[in-house]
Amino acid sequence: MSLYKIAGLFFILISFSSGASVSVLQLPSIPPSSSSAPPCKFMSRPAPVYPPRLFGLKIEGRVKFSFDINSSGRVENFYILESQPANKFEDSVRDAVTMWRYDCSGIPRKGRVYILTFRVADSH
């Protein structure tokens, strides 16, 4: 897993030996976090599973979602904001994201927004 910071946004690329990749882009929080609050650190971030049937059919997609982080670092109030194609990747994203854990120094965070993209590597 590789972590990149581009223009203040965080981008993570998870590559699999099968040729699949899942990228995660963190968008600015809504509403913006207090500037005095320390940034959250990832404690655990299981990767979403690329649904095998979709991978086999080379179906790619993206899911935009939001959630809050409670004072103990657990994900709450998970919502799918947008998904293309619809009803394909949402369960995989929900299963993984609800297992993410953060250290936010005991300060709850609201409105974290991410875009997760599923891609099949070009076999050429």
Backbone as a ProteinNet text record, in pm:
[ID]
protein_1_A
[PRIMARY]
MSLYKIAGLFFILISFSSGASVSVLQLPSIPPSSSSAPPCKFMSRPAPVYPPRLFGLKIEGRVKFSFDINSSGRVENFYILESQPANKFEDSVRDAVTMWRYDCSGIPRKGRVYILTFRVADSH
[TERTIARY]
85.4	0	90.7	62	140.4	53.2	107.9	35.1	99.8	19.6	68.2	-12.7	48.8	-23.9	-12.9	-127.1	-131.6	-222.5	-168.1	-246.2	-330	-272.5	-341.5	-439.7	-455	-544.7	-461.4	-516.1	-445	-494.8	-401.6	-432.1	-358	-428.8	-368.4	-394.3	-291.4	-305.1	-273.4	-367.7	-350.7	-348.1	-237.6	-225	-227	-285.3	-294.5	-218.4	-164.6	-89.9	-178.8	-309.3	-402.6	-416.8	-360.5	-373.7	-481.2	-545.7	-647.3	-583	-642.8	-598	-719.6	-705.4	-808.8	-740.5	-786.6	-727.7	-828.6	-777.9	-861.2	-816.7	-909.4	-880.6	-961.1	-892.6	-962.3	-987.5	-1114.2	-1151.7	-1155.6	-1157.9	-1164.4	-1287.4	-1273.9	-1384.9	-1495.7	-1619.3	-1734.9	-1806.5	-1815.3	-1745.1	-1597.2	-1515.5	-1371.7	-1342.4	-1245.7	-1204.8	-1141.6	-1151	-1087.6	-937.2	-880.1	-736.4	-652.6	-710.8	-634.4	-633.1	-720.3	-724.7	-610.4	-540.2	-432.2	-490.1	-413.6	-464.8	-482.7	-577.5	-600	-492.5	-457.5	-362.1	-436.4	-405.8	-466.1	-403.1	-485.9	-437.7	-457.2	-568	-599.7	-683.5	-644.1	-717.3	-722.8	-809.6	-822	-865.7	-806.2	-841.1	-973.5	-1053.9	-1175.9	-1141.7	-1226.9	-1208.1	-1269.4	-1192.5	-1246.1	-1338.8	-1468.7	-1559.5	-1512.5	-1488.6	-1430.3	-1506.6	-1638.5	-1717.3	-1693.3	-1691.5	-1669.4	-1528	-1431.9	-1294.3	-1284.8	-1348.1	-1345.9	-1408	-1508.6	-1574.9	-1507.7	-1400.9	-1325.9	-1414.1	-1505.7	-1591.1	-1518.9	-1501.5	-1437.2	-1543.8	-1509.5	-1606.8	-1546.9	-1632.6	-1589.9	-1705.9	-1670.7	-1770.2	-1726.6	-1815.4	-1791.7	-1874.5	-1811.1	-1879.6	-1833.7	-1912.7	-1876.5	-1897.8	-1831.6	-1848.6	-1795	-1828.5	-1775.7	-1682.1	-1594.1	-1505.8	-1541.1	-1574.2	-1609.7	-1483.9	-1502.9	-1389.1	-1296.6	-1345.3	-1258.5	-1193.9	-1215.9	-1150.3	-1224	-1347.9	-1427.5	-1512.2	-1537.1	-1619.2	-1766.8	-1839.4	-1983.8	-2050.5	-2181.3	-2261.6	-2207.4	-2179.9	-2128.8	-2242.1	-2217.2	-2316.7	-2250.9	-2317.8	-2276.9	-2336.1	-2251.6	-2298.1	-2322.4	-2240.8	-2249.7	-2174.8	-2225.2	-2157.4	-2180.5	-2071.6	-2077.6	-1996.7	-2051.2	-2193.2	-2264.4	-2391.4	-2469.9	-2483.1	-2488.4	-2514.4	-2411.6	-2285.6	-2179.9	-2072.5	-2018.9	-1903.4	-1937.2	-2059.2	-2095.6	-2072.3	-2111.6	-2094.9	-1947.9	-1863.7	-1720.4	-1662.1	-1702.3	-1653.7	-1704.1	-1832.4	-1890.5	-1822	-1801.5	-1737.9	-1598	-1521.6	-1384.5	-1382.7	-1455.5	-1448.3	-1498.2	-1600.1	-1649.8	-1550.6	-1444.2	-1337.6	-1218.5	-1217.7	-1106.9	-1104.8	-984.2	-966.5	-866	-893.5	-811.5	-769.3	-662.4	-624.7	-640.4	-746.1	-774.8	-760.5	-675.9	-651.9	-781.3	-877.9	-1003.6	-1100.6	-1068.4	-1154.5	-1236.4	-1369.9	-1452	-1437.2	-1451.1	-1442.5	-1568.6	-1616.5	-1740	-1712.9	-1792.1	-1795.2	-1671.4	-1605.7	-1493.3	-1550.4	-1494.3	-1543.4	-1428.2	-1452.7	-1352.1	-1413.3	-1327	-1364.9	-1273.8	-1333.4	-1258.6	-1281.5	-1173.4	-1181.8	-1128.3	-1205	-1165.4	-1123.6	-1003.1	-953.5	-891.2	-905.9	-841.2	-721.4	-603.4	-481.4	-492.4	-439.5	-438.8	-347	-396.1	-317.8	-232.7	-224.8	-145.6	-1.5
-115.4	0	122.6	218.6	340.9	459.2	555.4	675.7	795.4	878.3	998.6	1116.8	1234.5	1355.8	1447.2	1479.2	1561.2	1679.6	1800.8	1923.7	1918.4	1870.3	1866.1	1750.8	1669.8	1555.4	1429.3	1330.4	1204.2	1104.6	1032.5	935.1	807.8	698.6	570	474.8	403.6	304.9	168.3	77.8	-59.1	-146.3	-215	-301.6	-446.8	-530.9	-672.6	-749.5	-865.1	-946	-995.2	-992.7	-1038.1	-938.5	-818.6	-716.5	-614.5	-627.4	-530.9	-423	-306.6	-201.7	-128.4	-79	0.8	126.4	242	366.8	439.7	509.2	580.6	725.6	817.4	960.1	1023.2	1090.2	1159	1301.5	1342.8	1479.4	1559.7	1693	1773.7	1738.3	1747.9	1717.7	1819.8	1775.5	1863.9	1853.4	1955.5	2083.3	2064.6	2162.2	2147.9	2125.4	2040.4	2014.4	2139.2	2151.9	2263.3	2259.3	2372.9	2376.8	2345.9	2359.9	2332.4	2183.4	2105.9	1962.7	1892.3	1802.2	1728.7	1637.3	1610.4	1521.4	1379.2	1309.7	1169.4	1083.1	975.9	878.4	747.5	681.1	550	448	372.1	263.4	130.2	119.8	-1.3	39.2	-9.8	26.3	-93.7	-190.8	-304.9	-258.9	-317.7	-283.5	-348.4	-279	-342.6	-456	-553.5	-667.4	-633.1	-652.9	-634.8	-753.8	-731.4	-845.1	-936	-1064.4	-1154.2	-1158.7	-1158.9	-1164.3	-1038.8	-922.6	-797	-792	-841.9	-846.2	-936.7	-1053.4	-1147.5	-1090	-1006.1	-941.8	-809.6	-775.4	-650.8	-526.5	-532.5	-417.6	-330.5	-204.5	-107.8	-14	55.8	147.4	235.6	321.7	409.6	432.6	454.3	477.8	600	697.5	815.7	795.6	812.9	785.4	882	889.5	975.2	897.5	945.7	886.3	982.3	953.2	1025.3	930.9	988.7	910.7	948.6	849.1	879.8	899.4	932.6	964.8	845.8	723.2	606	563.7	641	614.4	519.5	488.1	397.5	475.9	413.7	474.6	461.8	573.1	576.9	650.4	636.7	713	702.7	581.4	556.2	572.7	651	671.9	664.4	596.6	598.9	726.3	810.6	934.3	916.1	830.8	808.9	680.5	607.1	484.5	458.8	430.6	401.9	276.5	173.5	151.1	124.3	153.4	139.2	-7.8	-29.5	-162.3	-268.3	-228.4	-324.3	-333.1	-218.7	-216.7	-171.3	-128.8	-68.5	-160.5	-287.4	-379.7	-399.5	-411.2	-428.6	-306.8	-188.4	-65	-56.1	-79.1	-71.2	-170	-293	-394.3	-352	-293.4	-252.3	-126.4	-24.6	106	97.9	19.6	9.7	-60.4	-118.9	-179.6	-85.1	28.4	123.5	177.5	199.7	255.3	369.1	472.4	592.6	626.8	703.1	768.6	917.2	974.4	1117.5	1191.1	1137.7	1198	1219.2	1129	1136.3	1241.8	1307.3	1413.5	1357.6	1354	1302.6	1391.1	1330.8	1403.9	1375.4	1475.2	1463.7	1484.1	1418.3	1445.6	1411.3	1299.9	1254.6	1204.8	1249.7	1209.9	1149.9	1034.8	964.1	918.5	898.4	832	711	596.3	472.3	422.4	397.5	356.6	215.1	132	-5.3	-10.3	-61.2	-71.3	-208.8	-254.3	-377.5	-334.8	-386.3	-348.3	-390.8	-306.8	-336.9	-455.6	-556.6	-678.7	-674	-559.3	-548.3	-521.8
0	0	0	-85.7	-96.2	-60	15.2	55.3	-10.5	-74.1	-140	-89.9	-82.4	-49.8	-170.6	-230.6	-350.6	-322.6	-331.6	-312.8	-185.9	-77.9	49.6	64.5	-39.2	-32.7	-17.3	49	65.5	-37.3	-96	-199.8	-164.4	-158.9	-126.4	-242.1	-283	-389.5	-331.4	-344.9	-298.7	-423.1	-445.5	-562.9	-518.4	-600.3	-571	-677.5	-641	-737.1	-850.7	-830.7	-933.7	-1047.8	-1032	-1135.1	-1103.2	-988.3	-947.8	-863.2	-863.1	-772	-719.1	-597.3	-534.6	-485.1	-529.7	-482.9	-396.2	-295.7	-200.8	-199.7	-224.4	-222.9	-111.7	-16.9	90.5	47.3	48.1	16.4	145.6	137	259.3	341.9	473.6	563.9	546.6	571.6	564.8	697.6	782.3	769.2	799.2	760.4	784.8	932.4	960.1	1098.3	1157.4	1286.7	1355.3	1330.6	1298.7	1269.2	1392.6	1513.6	1634.7	1669.8	1607.5	1635.8	1563.4	1633.1	1565.5	1458	1352.9	1248.2	1300.8	1243.1	1279	1215	1284.2	1230.7	1208.6	1098.4	1073.3	1167.1	1234.3	1318.2	1245.9	1173.8	1098.5	978.4	861.9	740.7	646.1	676.5	585.9	446.8	346.1	207.9	170.6	91.3	42.1	-53.9	-58.2	-147.3	-282.9	-388.2	-523.3	-546.7	-563.3	-580.1	-694.5	-666.6	-766.7	-899.1	-893.1	-1016.9	-1100.5	-1035.9	-1108.4	-1164.5	-1087	-1135.8	-1258.2	-1251.6	-1363.2	-1489.7	-1471.8	-1585.9	-1624.5	-1552.4	-1574	-1560.9	-1463.7	-1434.5	-1333.3	-1366.3	-1278.4	-1223.3	-1116.9	-1059.7	-953.2	-899.3	-790.9	-696	-571.6	-467.7	-387.8	-377.1	-293.1	-166.7	-51.2	74.4	182	287.9	401.3	530.7	634.8	766.8	871.6	995.3	1110.3	1184.6	1264.7	1351.6	1494.7	1577.8	1716.2	1801.5	1927.6	2014.8	2039.2	2016.6	2032.7	1900.8	1793.7	1666	1573.6	1607.3	1523.2	1422.8	1308.3	1203.5	1240.8	1226.5	1250.8	1135.3	1127	1030.5	888.3	846.1	711.2	610.2	504.8	399.1	262.6	170	29.7	-29.6	-86.4	-148.8	-298	-359	-503.5	-536.5	-634.3	-674.7	-823.2	-893.3	-1037	-1065.2	-1121.2	-1143.9	-1011.2	-1009.1	-886.2	-846.9	-717.1	-659.6	-697.5	-709.7	-744.2	-635.5	-594.1	-504	-361.3	-338.5	-210.2	-90.8	-101.7	11.7	47	-53.4	-29.7	41.7	-2.8	59.5	203	223.9	358.5	453.6	408.3	493.3	537.1	446.3	479.4	565.4	523.1	590.6	734.1	759.1	896.7	989.2	932.8	1012.8	1031.5	961.7	975.6	1118.1	1170.6	1304.7	1297.9	1376.2	1377.9	1520.1	1531.4	1656	1630.1	1686.6	1669	1801.8	1889.5	2021.3	2099.1	2080.6	2154.5	2105.5	1994.1	1941.2	1825.2	1838.2	1727.9	1603.7	1489.2	1361.6	1281.8	1213.7	1135.8	987.8	905.8	763.2	684.4	715.3	632.7	500.6	390	257.8	178.2	119.6	40.5	-91.5	-189.7	-313.8	-327.6	-344.3	-359.2	-501.7	-574.3	-714.4	-731.5	-798.4	-829.4	-975.8	-1002.4	-1139.9	-1163.3	-1285.8	-1329.9	-1412.6	-1377.5	-1450.2	-1595.7	-1682.6	-1825.9	-1850.4	-1917	-1938.2	-2064.1	-2130.7	-2255.2	-2225.4
[MASK]
++++++++++++++++++++++++++++++++++++++++++++++++++++++++++++++++++++++++++++++++++++++++++++++++++++++++++++++++++++++++++++

